[in-house]
Amino acid sequence: MTIKISGLVFLLISATASNVVLANADDMKWVGQCLVDNKDEGQSDEVIKKYCECMNDKMSEQETKTITQWEKTHPKEEKECDDKAGWKK
């Protein structure tokens, strides 16, 4: 019985860890694309990174648009992330 419970706990922990890794890899992909999309906007790399991470955090995990596409339809979130990142207009 103890072995079965230990095995079940191991499987649950493994599945949870796998989901976190996949989510992080997916987030990195979206943020990476956002960095590329914004590289010529006249902002420092750090400001762009903070902006992209902020926007990514505001988006649903089920969102299929890129951050650059999504920001065009979410001006409130864009403004909040501009302010948080220190984006200078």
C-alpha positions in Angstrom: 0.0 0.0 0.0 2.8 2.4 0.9 4.5 1.7 -2.4 1.3 2.4 -4.4 0.8 5.7 -2.6 4.4 6.7 -3.0 4.2 5.9 -6.7 1.0 8.0 -7.0 2.6 10.9 -5.2 5.6 10.7 -7.5 3.4 10.7 -10.6 1.5 13.7 -9.4 4.6 15.6 -8.7 6.1 14.7 -12.0 3.0 15.7 -13.9 2.9 19.1 -12.1 6.6 19.7 -12.7 6.1 18.9 -16.4 3.3 21.4 -16.7 5.4 24.1 -15.1 8.3 23.4 -17.5 5.9 23.5 -20.5 4.3 26.7 -19.4 7.7 28.3 -18.8 8.9 27.2 -22.2 5.7 28.5 -23.8 6.1 31.8 -22.0 9.7 32.1 -23.1 8.7 31.6 -26.7 6.1 34.4 -26.5 8.3 36.8 -24.6 11.2 36.0 -27.0 9.0 36.9 -30.0 7.9 40.1 -28.2 11.5 41.1 -27.7 12.2 40.6 -31.4 9.0 42.6 -32.3 10.1 45.5 -30.1 13.8 45.7 -30.7 13.6 48.8 -32.9 11.3 50.8 -30.5 14.2 52.8 -29.0 13.9 51.3 -25.6 16.6 49.5 -23.5 16.7 45.7 -23.6 15.7 45.7 -19.9 12.7 47.9 -20.5 11.5 45.7 -23.4 12.0 42.5 -21.4 10.0 43.9 -18.4 7.3 45.1 -20.8 7.1 41.7 -22.6 7.0 39.7 -19.3 4.3 42.0 -17.9 2.1 41.6 -21.0 2.7 37.9 -21.1 1.6 37.7 -17.4 -1.6 39.5 -18.2 -2.6 37.2 -21.1 -4.6 34.0 -20.6 -2.7 30.7 -20.9 -5.2 29.8 -23.7 -4.4 32.9 -25.8 -3.2 32.1 -29.3 -2.2 35.7 -30.4 1.3 36.9 -30.0 1.9 39.6 -27.4 2.3 42.1 -30.2 -1.1 41.1 -31.6 -2.8 41.0 -28.2 -1.5 44.4 -27.1 -3.4 46.1 -30.0 -6.7 45.0 -28.5 -5.8 45.6 -24.9 -4.8 49.3 -24.4 -5.4 49.3 -20.7 -3.0 46.4 -20.1 -0.5 47.9 -22.6 -0.5 51.2 -20.6 -0.1 49.3 -17.3 2.9 47.4 -18.6 4.4 50.5 -20.2 4.3 52.2 -16.8 5.7 49.1 -15.0 8.6 48.7 -17.4 9.4 52.4 -17.6 8.7 52.6 -21.4 9.3 56.1 -22.6 7.1 57.4 -25.4 
